Amino acid sequence: MSVIYLDNNATTKVDEQVIEVMLPYLSEFYGNPSSMHSFGGQVGKAVKEARAQVAALLGAEDSEIIFTSCGTEGNNTAIKAALAAQPDKRHIITTQVEHAAILNVCKQLEKQGYTVTYLSVDRKGQIDLMELEAALTGNTALVSTMYANNETGVVFPIEQIGLRAKDAGAIFHVDAVQAVGKVPLNLKTSTIDMLTLSGHKLHAPKGVGALYVRRGVRFRPLLIGGHQERGRRAGTENVPGIIGLGKAAELELLHIKEASKREARLRDRLEQGLLSAINNTEVNGDITHRLPNTTSIGFKYIEGEAILLSLNQYGICASSGSACTSGSLEPSHVLRAMGLPYTTLHGSIRFSLSRYTTEAEINRVLEVMPAIVQRLRAISPFNNDQANWLQGREEAFAH
Ligand SMILES: *Cc1c(COP(=O)(O)O)cnc(C)c1O
């Protein structure tokens, strides 16, 4: 059985062309890019080229790109750098729906005496700019928000956030791991000071990423050691990964327009097909400001995990809004922050497409889903009368 991979926000397939350009750097060209000899020097040149490719995708200068090991490292570095650059400021603003690589860093910083404001989101997963304005003070060192949410695909009003952050004299960092390659970026004309991206979310391999740091923004490295990355990220470069990321960036730039359109069309077909075939189903999040490849759908009165297991039997890979935390079924912090009702919270599934997704794959999902949901609902403790009762209670006690 072939796999139907609709979990591209978790990770993506490495493009064949990316693998091809990487291979020589795993065998023949093993020199250290920092070496004085030309054997290492030619590797250094290839790294330089990859930096230019990543910069081109972002509309940035080559010197503004620092290669990292992953999105998590980029986020950690950005936060710590912003705080180190402004030692007198002790306040951070972020949102309730960030990735753990932001939220858990902020939680740790709270323990160290920093104050963190976690902006709320509305039912559509959008933040309120007035809440941001009210939270900003002269003590705010950093505003860090994601560009697009990994669970719902909801895109934040980035430039509006940035303008307000700038007005207050705060550094503006954006976790754009889900946005890079899916929405066009031009950082030259943006308010973004720092931006995180990750290779494995855009058809490069795992273990490589990049952090954009705008020229002139004061920066302190997280990893201290040798002089790699102009002293901004020590450690001998992951050369094959970097070469792969460069090629992946080039391919994203090449494909972004037509791939986004195509993915959005297939995503909409999937979404509308499921909504019309299955009752008590709704889309989570702001569909007018959303990534082209993502849909999060709540199938009321059943467990998302049960749907995933059933889909798995057909070789279909998707993801549930909930993460299994130490054996207990903990619903997603993102959907919870949106104030979704209990029944939707537990029965939500994310489908995330890529440029490899085919119409036949979408059709297959549309073919199998109605029966899966029907079967699970038939054995659900929340069926029929109970469902109606619960719906009534949810409405009565709506947030
Ligand atoms: C995947 C992801 C990350 C983490 O990136 P890694 O490279 O896996 O560390 C951070 N933020 C968002 C929004 C993501 O989707």
The ligand as an ORCA input file, in Angstrom:
! r2SCAN-3c Opt
* xyz 0 1
  C       8.265     22.438     13.108
  C       8.164     23.767     13.727
  C       9.179     24.256     14.561
  C      10.378     23.431     14.954
  O      11.268     23.230     13.896
  P      12.355     22.047     14.038
  O      13.237     22.227     12.855
  O      11.591     20.771     14.000
  O      13.059     22.250     15.329
  C       9.040     25.525     15.078
  N       7.975     26.278     14.799
  C       6.985     25.851     14.005
  C       5.835     26.745     13.717
  C       7.041     24.575     13.449
  O       6.037     24.145     12.694
*
